[in-house]
Amino acid sequence: MDLARISALLEPFLEAPLSESQLDQISTYIDLLLRWNARFNLTAIRDPEQIVPRHFGESLFLARHLFPLTAAPRPRTTVVDLGSGAGFPALPIKIWAPDIRLTMIESNHKKAAFLREVARALTLMDVDVIAGRAESVAHQLASPGPNPPAATPGTVRPAEVVTFRAVENFAQILPLAARFLAPNARLALLITESQQEQLQPIRSLSWRTIHVPESHTGILAIGTTTT
């Protein structure tokens, strides 16, 4: 897809245009998404004119609120994304903030293979894909501890940021996602206005919500631990 067109479609979601290298990564991602989607269902949205705002725009909107642009170096941040599917919002977050350490948890093995292929094609570093159910991974969470051991593939520790896009069983996934939070962490969700009513103070989360551009009902909800 033409880089200028991608940039134009993303404009409502960003405060400043992406770099050419970031746009090129998104273009490659779209090509892979369309190619894999022809073989098995990754996303019901198949038109790039809709894929860019719906998937990349909303994910980057979340990313810029989690990681505002700054000249100062950011502390190393671990991000865990649950039910990653076709990689949204996780991989656009990584494109936006390449310094994060990203773990994606996806139970569908074909989708997990797609996520690995995108990470390889985009030469994204510090990306781990776990092909398993989030519930099972949660039971095996490593303790953060004062001096945690070095991370190994397949090992998940509580993270500074946990993300997921709203799913049908939102009320059940929400407390599960909170289990992946480290102290002083944030839970970032792309949900609808109707799901906003289900947000609750799990582990003393303080919520703020922001309307997603170009969406009638989309909400970005960010819960911050208060203890």
C-alpha positions in Angstrom: 0.0 0.0 0.0 1.3 3.5 -0.8 3.1 5.1 2.1 1.5 8.5 1.6 -2.0 6.9 1.7 -1.2 5.0 4.9 0.1 8.3 6.5 -3.1 10.1 5.4 -5.4 7.4 6.9 -3.4 7.5 10.2 -3.5 11.2 10.6 -6.6 11.4 12.8 -5.0 9.1 15.3 -1.6 10.7 15.7 -0.2 14.1 16.7 2.7 13.8 14.2 3.3 11.7 11.1 5.2 8.4 11.4 8.7 8.1 10.0 9.1 6.6 6.6 10.6 3.4 8.1 7.6 3.0 10.4 5.2 3.5 7.4 7.3 0.9 5.4 6.9 -1.6 8.3 3.1 -1.0 8.3 3.0 -1.5 4.5 4.9 -4.8 4.8 2.6 -5.8 7.7 -0.5 -5.1 5.5 0.9 -7.2 2.7 1.5 -10.1 5.0 -1.9 -9.8 6.6 -3.7 -9.9 3.2 -1.6 -12.8 2.0 -2.2 -14.9 5.2 -5.9 -13.8 5.3 -6.4 -15.5 1.9 -5.5 -18.8 3.5 -7.2 -18.6 6.8 -9.2 -16.0 8.7 -7.1 -13.5 10.6 -9.5 -10.6 10.4 -12.9 -10.0 8.9 -11.7 -6.6 7.6 -10.0 -7.2 4.2 -9.9 -3.8 2.6 -6.7 -1.9 3.3 -8.6 1.3 3.3 -10.4 0.0 6.4 -7.5 -2.1 7.9 -5.3 1.0 8.3 -7.7 3.1 10.4 -9.5 0.3 12.2 -6.5 -1.8 13.2 -3.4 0.3 12.9 -4.9 3.7 13.7 -6.7 2.6 16.8 -3.6 0.6 18.0 -1.3 3.5 17.4 -3.7 5.8 19.2 -3.4 3.5 22.2 0.4 3.4 21.8 0.9 7.2 21.8 -1.1 7.5 25.0 1.0 4.8 26.7 4.3 6.0 25.3 4.2 9.7 24.4 7.0 11.0 22.2 9.9 12.3 24.2 13.5 13.2 23.6 14.5 11.6 26.9 15.2 7.9 27.0 12.4 5.8 28.3 12.9 3.1 31.0 12.8 -0.4 29.7 9.1 -1.4 29.6 7.6 -4.9 29.4 4.3 -5.3 27.5 2.1 -8.3 27.6 -0.7 -8.6 25.0 -3.5 -11.1 25.5 -5.3 -12.9 22.7 -3.1 -11.2 20.1 -4.9 -12.6 17.1 -3.6 -10.7 14.0 -1.3 -8.6 16.2 -3.4 -5.7 17.2 -2.7 -3.6 19.2 0.6 -5.3 20.2 2.6 -5.1 17.0 1.7 -1.5 16.1 2.7 -0.6 19.7 6.1 -2.2 19.0 6.4 -0.3 15.8 5.7 2.9 17.7 8.0 2.1 20.7 10.6 -0.3 19.4 12.5 -0.3 22.7 9.7 -2.2 24.6 10.0 -5.9 25.4 6.8 -7.4 24.0 5.1 -10.8 24.7 2.1 -11.8 22.8 -0.1 -14.7 24.0 -2.3 -16.3 21.4 -3.9 -19.7 21.7 -4.5 -20.3 17.9 -1.3 -21.8 16.6 -1.8 -20.5 13.0 -2.2 -17.0 14.3 0.8 -17.4 16.6 2.8 -18.5 13.5 1.6 -15.4 11.7 2.7 -13.2 14.6 6.2 -14.7 14.5 6.3 -14.2 10.7 5.4 -10.5 11.0 8.0 -9.9 13.8 10.6 -11.6 11.6 9.7 -9.7 8.4 9.7 -6.3 10.3 13.0 -7.3 12.1 11.4 -6.5 15.5 13.6 -7.4 18.4 12.6 -8.5 21.9 9.4 -10.0 20.7 8.1 -13.3 22.2 5.0 -15.2 21.0 3.5 -17.8 23.3 1.1 -20.2 21.6 -1.2 -20.9 24.5 -4.2 -19.8 26.5 -3.8 -16.8 28.7 -5.5 -18.7 31.6 -2.7 -21.3 31.4 0.0 -18.8 31.2 -1.4 -16.9 34.1 -1.0 -20.0 36.3 2.7 -20.1 35.4 3.5 -16.4 35.9 7.0 -16.0 37.3 7.4 -13.9 40.4 8.8 -10.4 39.6 11.0 -10.5 42.8 13.6 -7.9 43.7 16.2 -9.6 41.4 14.3 -11.6 38.8 16.2 -14.0 36.6 16.8 -13.1 32.9 13.7 -13.6 30.8 13.7 -16.7 28.6 11.3 -17.5 25.7 8.0 -18.8 27.0 8.5 -17.3 30.5 6.2 -14.4 31.4 6.5 -12.2 34.4 4.1 -9.5 35.5 4.4 -6.6 33.1 4.4 -2.8 33.4 1.8 -2.7 30.6 -0.9 -5.2 29.7 -3.1 -4.8 26.7 -5.9 -6.4 24.8 -8.8 -5.6 22.5 -12.2 -6.2 23.9 -13.7 -9.6 23.3 -17.2 -11.0 23.8 -16.3 -12.4 27.3 -14.9 -9.1 28.4 -16.1 -9.4 32.0 -14.1 -12.7 32.4 -11.0 -11.6 30.6 -10.6 -8.3 32.6 -9.7 -9.9 35.9 -7.5 -12.4 34.1 -5.6 -9.5 32.5 -5.1 -7.8 35.9 -3.2 -10.9 37.1 -0.5 -10.0 34.6 0.1 -6.6 36.1 3.3 -5.7 37.9 3.2 -3.1 40.7 2.8 0.4 39.3 1.5 -0.9 36.0 -1.1 0.0 33.4 -3.9 -2.0 31.8 -4.8 -0.5 28.4 -7.9 -1.7 26.6 -9.7 -0.9 23.3 -13.3 -1.3 24.1 -16.8 0.0 23.2 -18.9 2.4 25.2 -21.2 -0.4 26.3 -18.3 -2.3 27.7 -17.1 0.8 29.6 -19.8 0.0 32.2 -18.0 -3.3 33.0 -14.8 -1.6 34.1 -14.3 -2.2 37.8 -11.6 -1.3 40.4 -9.7 -4.6 40.1 -6.5 -4.4 42.2 -7.2 -0.8 42.9 -7.1 0.3 39.2 -7.9 4.0 38.6 -9.5 4.3 35.1 -9.4 7.1 32.5 -11.2 6.8 29.2 -10.6 8.5 25.9 -12.8 8.5 22.8 -11.1 6.8 19.8 -11.1 9.0 16.7 -13.1 8.0 13.6 -15.2 5.7 15.8 -18.8 6.1 17.0 -18.4 3.8 20.0 -14.7 3.1 20.4 -13.1 3.9 23.8 -9.5 3.6 25.0 -9.5 2.7 28.6 -6.3 2.9 30.7 -6.3 1.6 34.2 -3.4 2.5 36.5 -2.6 0.7 39.7 -2.9 3.0 42.6 -1.0 0.9 45.2 
